[in-house]
Amino acid sequence: MAQEFAKALKINGQRKDGYLESDDSVVTWCVGHLVTMSYPEKYDIKFKRWSFDTLPFLPREFKYEVIPGSKSSSRS
């Protein structure tokens, strides 16, 4: 899709790892979702198994994490 955007914008760039780059523009892309909400056990191990005693689970502050495989190994 990024290549189609670049074509529509008349950007003739060189393809790099995750982006197209020309002298004056950069068009980036990603594959799927990058971040997800953490599973309940990341808040407390007692939430790993569902129980009516711990439902509903409504954290005061939500935790998020990078989805494995969405981060390029060539970047930190």
URCOR-V839248 format. One record per helix or strand of 2 or more residues. SS is the DSSP state (helix for helix, strand for strand). FROM is the first residue (numbers start at 1). TO is the last residue. Records with the same first field share a line. If there is no record, write none. Layout:
SS->FROM-TO / FROM-TO
This chain:
helix->2-8 / 40-42 / 45-47 / 52-54
strand->14-15 / 19-21 / 26-28 / 35-37 / 64-66
